[in-house]
Amino acid sequence: MNVTPNPYEAMMRQAQEMVKSVNPALESFMPKGFEDLFTPSKDMLEATMGKTFNPDGLDAKTRLLITLAGLVAQGAQAEPQITLTVKNAAEAGATKQEIIETIATMSLLGGVPAMSNAMQLAEAALTPKDATT
């Protein structure tokens, strides 16, 4: 039986081979911890995601809370992205309560396991590093 290959899988394999040829170290790159490399300032978040270029639009805090809601609704599968979004939302002025409420609201779409996972990620992201030692 001749099975037609999945075009998505073929495309992903091709992209992976291209990345390996450009930088072999990326083959073993894992995004865990990537969120600690760069946390933009509140001003930078507002400039890139807020009202700087769109004065009548959403502010950075609101955009980041919406992004967090979407990530949780997907089932909280994107752990580094959730952690990074929580840190950036807090930097943009979101309170811990606002972050928790955003995650809790999404339990209706993503499910309770997704909400629980996202809550744990948020708690870790909002806990200062020196408080965990």
Legacy VTK file of the C-alpha trace (Angstrom):
# vtk DataFile Version 3.0
C-alpha trace
ASCII
DATASET POLYDATA
POINTS 133 float
0.000 0.000 0.000
1.419 3.369 -1.005
0.543 6.017 1.588
0.655 9.661 0.587
2.812 11.583 3.074
1.206 14.268 5.173
2.192 17.604 3.560
2.386 19.309 6.967
4.813 16.685 8.280
6.935 17.017 5.138
6.998 20.803 5.522
7.988 20.527 9.216
10.784 18.048 8.409
12.073 20.367 5.693
12.019 23.364 8.060
13.810 21.367 10.769
16.526 20.309 8.341
16.963 23.911 7.219
17.316 25.118 10.835
19.860 22.359 11.582
21.931 23.378 8.601
21.899 27.053 9.629
22.676 26.432 13.306
23.170 22.838 14.532
22.785 23.944 18.165
19.110 24.747 17.514
18.419 21.027 17.107
18.498 20.626 20.888
17.024 24.046 21.751
14.215 23.865 24.285
12.078 26.971 24.938
11.787 26.265 28.680
13.444 29.160 30.450
13.444 31.296 27.312
10.960 33.642 28.973
13.659 34.671 31.476
15.942 36.070 28.794
14.050 39.268 28.106
11.213 41.027 29.881
10.474 44.374 28.249
9.792 47.438 30.374
6.284 48.809 30.808
7.127 51.660 28.401
8.401 49.258 25.753
5.310 47.048 26.112
3.075 50.083 25.737
5.038 51.230 22.687
4.881 47.864 20.938
1.514 46.545 22.115
-0.324 49.554 23.436
-1.623 52.950 22.463
1.595 54.539 21.204
0.781 53.928 17.543
-2.964 53.494 18.012
-4.143 56.046 20.603
-7.774 54.909 20.409
-6.904 51.216 20.728
-6.296 48.822 23.584
-3.524 49.382 26.074
-0.724 46.826 26.505
-2.162 45.398 29.742
-5.508 44.642 28.092
-3.875 43.122 25.011
-1.705 40.889 27.176
-4.672 39.729 29.282
-6.529 38.880 26.058
-3.467 36.978 24.854
-3.322 35.090 28.156
-7.002 34.201 27.841
-6.421 32.810 24.364
-3.448 30.735 25.484
-5.426 29.237 28.382
-8.457 28.579 26.154
-6.211 26.509 23.874
-5.692 24.129 26.744
-2.634 25.696 28.349
-0.339 23.727 26.063
2.061 26.609 25.493
3.770 26.796 28.877
6.635 29.158 27.957
4.209 31.496 26.196
1.863 31.555 29.207
4.748 32.293 31.570
6.083 35.059 29.336
2.626 36.583 28.860
1.955 36.582 32.624
5.293 38.311 33.291
4.668 40.873 30.563
1.091 41.504 31.716
2.328 42.161 35.244
5.027 44.482 33.885
2.341 46.291 31.858
0.350 46.931 35.038
-1.940 43.908 35.424
-2.534 42.947 39.042
-2.234 39.387 40.299
-6.013 39.396 40.771
-6.613 40.441 37.144
-4.304 37.682 35.914
-6.009 35.073 38.113
-9.484 36.172 36.986
-8.437 36.027 33.332
-7.163 32.467 33.759
-10.198 31.373 35.813
-12.626 32.755 33.241
-11.000 30.642 30.539
-11.693 27.409 32.457
-15.059 27.491 30.690
-13.318 27.143 27.307
-10.016 25.416 28.063
-11.216 23.210 30.901
-10.272 22.939 34.549
-6.970 21.079 33.916
-5.851 23.868 31.575
-6.860 26.464 34.150
-5.004 24.636 36.936
-1.860 24.332 34.833
-2.011 28.008 33.856
-2.572 29.034 37.500
0.564 27.133 38.534
2.553 28.742 35.725
1.257 32.199 36.688
2.087 31.668 40.352
5.638 30.650 39.456
5.997 33.585 37.057
4.791 36.080 39.660
6.942 34.696 42.473
10.290 36.477 42.712
13.246 34.144 42.118
14.801 34.899 45.502
11.526 33.968 47.257
11.774 30.372 46.001
15.107 29.639 47.668
LINES 1 134
133 0 1 2 3 4 5 6 7 8 9 10 11 12 13 14 15 16 17 18 19 20 21 22 23 24 25 26 27 28 29 30 31 32 33 34 35 36 37 38 39 40 41 42 43 44 45 46 47 48 49 50 51 52 53 54 55 56 57 58 59 60 61 62 63 64 65 66 67 68 69 70 71 72 73 74 75 76 77 78 79 80 81 82 83 84 85 86 87 88 89 90 91 92 93 94 95 96 97 98 99 100 101 102 103 104 105 106 107 108 109 110 111 112 113 114 115 116 117 118 119 120 121 122 123 124 125 126 127 128 129 130 131 132
